[in-house]
Amino acid sequence: MAKPRIFISSTYYDLRNIRSDLERYIKERNYDPILNEKGHIPYSNLSRLEDYCYKEIDNCDILISIIGGRFGSAAHESGGYSISQKELKVALEKGKQVYIFIEKAVFHEYKTYEHNKDNEEVIKLMKFSAVNDIGIYKFLDEVFALPINNQYTGFETSNDIIQYLQEQWSSLFQSLLSDVAKQKDFKLIEELKETAKTLKQLVTYLANEKEKGSEAITEILFSNHPVFIAVKKAINTNIRIYFTNWDELNTLLDAFRYEYSITNNDEYFDFWINKDGKTIRISKDIFTEELKLKPFDVSNWDKDFVQVIHKNHDLDDDLPF
């Protein structure tokens, strides 16, 4: 089962305890934490080590950015950004969900910097106690200028971060459930629209060309074949599904990365399997001997003509890696 992958971005030595607490919390939620120091990011000798961190963000769903008082290692060719700062910029560029946390001591002292930042002579003479590099405050200028949906939060302990994430993720889950419920209503409305359209086509044609009514009915029923809805639900897609024979069905499922299984000897069903072990069974009875799709109306359709079987995951599958 797919789990959210959560990238923890920060300097290491000053925030290692917070990183460890967050890792434990994320694992308790049965999500996958991604931490560089735990070997979660694969490297090779083809690029700089930091480049693999940026690439790994592409494979993650969420990035947690923790900004403390240490600047950390400078990123290569980044215009003065640190590696952790660039990780946040990459996540924002890729449209990832980000949560930004700023150490409160750094946050409070930023006000002094903000008050004097336009006077370069004064800034050069100032010594800040909360940060070891003024580049942190320059980066905070960019953070505070982000759109409102990229909210930042102050923290003193790891518990402050965990409580905030717990509330945010609970709200996110509730919103997801609400959206799913609404989506069912939308699908029902769309199905009703399709049914009304089918009836209108049927009535119009029969009124105008009665002598060809039987052929027209067959054509209309075929264009609204129940198998199209069944296959659409099986592969979990919103695009329109249409095929007229077995070869077109196989090409369609191949495009969705389902591979036809020729090892199964079931004489009543054909099998397609994806990389996650999800299997789609489709009855051979819906095709003619020439492997052309038979026309069906809803009253003659059997829901067992198209079946979905999910792979049972062992306990080992719950481990992050």
Secondary structure, 3 states (H helix, E strand, C coil): CCCCEEEEECCCCCCHHHHHHHHHHHHHCCCEEECHHHCCCCCCCCCCHHHHHHHHHCCCCEEEEEECCCCCCECCCCCCCEHHHHHHHHHHHCCCEEEEEEEHHHHHHHHHHHHHCCCHHHHHHCCCCCCCCCHHHHHHHHHHCCCCCCCEEEECCHHHHHHHHHHHHHHHHHHHHHHHHHHHHHHHHHHHHHHHHHHHHHHHHHHHCHHHHHHHHHHHHHHCCHHHHHHHHHCCCCCCCCCCEHHHHHHHHHHCCCEEECCCCCCCEEEEECCCCCEEEEEHHHECCCCEECCCCHHHCCHHHEEEECCCCCHHHHCCC
